């Protein structure tokens, strides 16, 4: 697309769900003077009667590569209609990502979460807005684990209000009410506030968003009691003890990390503790014991920690490139193959941070020797809890 100092490549017009769009004179003039327009199928039904007779319409239907090719065939400004605010989980962000040099000008409307707050007279100064529309649950999980008091959620036709309520109840977040705004500003507008258990049984208009309001605070302990975890059958001591666990989480230095692998997760205690304190993390818990499938899942639910991916298989048999590559790894178990494991992880990410808890001197020696050869710096602290064996927490960081 040609560009000059004054040329605008895309005009982004935010529209509501009103049967008759409400536009100011500047927007009406822009529409009257333009030829090429774009938007979703629903947008076209709302605006087509306002467009010039000989207009060109480019539908936004999800295939972004093809869409951008169509856009690039025009050397005139394109007027794009978008729902609400184009820069709130909207098409403006998509254009900036795919066409970073394009000149944009927006005429935004209220986004749907703002509208729901306006219509329910909700103070949204501290609102945490998240989207599960065409996305996974991670943003909502993070907000819930962080105990945000007011959460606005953009849903879709799979992650519906009912599914949101179901997930929250599954992980013990029953301390919220849910307000559903359906078809806001449209002829079918409907708003209701429900108990999560009731919402779980209902269906709603596909065009909706929700507000989650904390009714009572939910406790979030700094360190989970060992006895609170569901253990391996007849092996209650097969758990990283709380003081060791917290020291391990500290050694992992997770603040600025994105993907954390917990290898040999067992009951999931380290992964759960890490997710509690750093809910932004993508965490994968690897464990080969099949009985740990239910144990880890039940522990994540017991401690209100959604979003941990559980992989039950022998780590050495997996195609690890199928998973998001880690920037930090905890080696909780290695089946006597620690040296091999270290080199597998290093080959995946040569700058990965590794941490392990060693009881045996042989494990300590292998960890230090192999990672020193790979030019890592090793740090160690030793801790003994009650009558249990002394644990050496080793951290390896690339020089």
GIJONOR-V268969 format. One record per backbone hydrogen bond with DSSP energy under -0.5 kcal/mol. NH is the residue of the N-H (numbers start at 1). CO is the residue of the C=O. Records with the same first field share a line. If there is no record, write none. Layout:
NH = CO, CO
This chain:
9 = 7, 103
10 = 103
11 = 78
12 = 10, 105
13 = 11, 80
14 = 12, 107
15 = 82
21 = 19
23 = 21
28 = 24
29 = 25
30 = 26
31 = 27
32 = 28
33 = 29
34 = 30, 31
36 = 77
37 = 35, 56
38 = 79
39 = 58
44 = 40
45 = 41
46 = 42
47 = 43
48 = 44
50 = 47
51 = 47, 48
55 = 52
56 = 35
58 = 37
59 = 57
60 = 39
61 = 59
64 = 62
67 = 63
68 = 64
69 = 65
70 = 66
71 = 67
72 = 68
73 = 70
74 = 71
78 = 9
79 = 36
80 = 11, 78
81 = 38
82 = 13
84 = 15
86 = 84
88 = 85
89 = 87
92 = 86
93 = 86, 90
94 = 90
95 = 91
96 = 92
97 = 93
98 = 94
99 = 95
102 = 99
104 = 102
105 = 10
107 = 12
109 = 84
115 = 111
116 = 112
117 = 113
118 = 114
119 = 115
120 = 116
121 = 118
122 = 117
123 = 121
124 = 122
127 = 124
128 = 150
129 = 127
130 = 152
132 = 154
134 = 132
135 = 132
141 = 137
142 = 138
143 = 139
144 = 140
145 = 141
146 = 142
147 = 144
148 = 143
151 = 212
152 = 128
153 = 210
154 = 130
155 = 153, 208
156 = 159
160 = 158
164 = 160
165 = 161
166 = 162
167 = 163
168 = 164
169 = 165
170 = 166
171 = 167
172 = 169
173 = 168
174 = 172
177 = 213
178 = 194
179 = 211
180 = 178, 192
181 = 179, 209
182 = 180, 190
183 = 207
186 = 183
189 = 186
190 = 182
192 = 180
194 = 178
196 = 176
199 = 195
200 = 196
201 = 198
202 = 199
208 = 206
209 = 181
210 = 153
211 = 179
212 = 151
213 = 177, 211
214 = 149, 212
215 = 175
216 = 175
223 = 221
228 = 225
229 = 225, 226
231 = 229
232 = 235
235 = 232
238 = 235
239 = 237
241 = 239
245 = 241
246 = 242
247 = 243
248 = 244
249 = 245
250 = 246
251 = 247
252 = 248
253 = 249, 250
254 = 249
257 = 254
260 = 282
261 = 328
262 = 260, 284
263 = 261, 330
264 = 262, 286
265 = 286
267 = 265
268 = 265
272 = 268
273 = 269
274 = 270
275 = 271
276 = 272
277 = 273
278 = 274
281 = 278
282 = 258
283 = 281, 307
284 = 260
285 = 309
286 = 262, 284
287 = 311
290 = 288
292 = 289
293 = 290
295 = 291
296 = 292
297 = 293
298 = 294
299 = 295
300 = 296
301 = 297
302 = 298
303 = 299
304 = 301
305 = 300
308 = 305
309 = 283, 307
311 = 285, 309
312 = 310
313 = 287, 311
315 = 313
317 = 314
318 = 315
320 = 318
322 = 319
323 = 320
327 = 259
328 = 259
329 = 353
330 = 261
331 = 329, 355
332 = 263, 330
333 = 263
337 = 334
341 = 337
342 = 338
343 = 339
344 = 340
345 = 341
346 = 342
347 = 343
348 = 344
349 = 345
352 = 349
353 = 327
354 = 396
355 = 329
356 = 394
357 = 331
358 = 356, 392
364 = 360
365 = 361
366 = 362
367 = 363
368 = 364
369 = 365
370 = 366
371 = 367
372 = 368
373 = 369
374 = 370
375 = 372
376 = 371
377 = 397
379 = 395
381 = 393
383 = 391
386 = 384
388 = 385
391 = 383
392 = 358
393 = 381, 391
394 = 356, 392
395 = 379
396 = 354
397 = 377
399 = 375
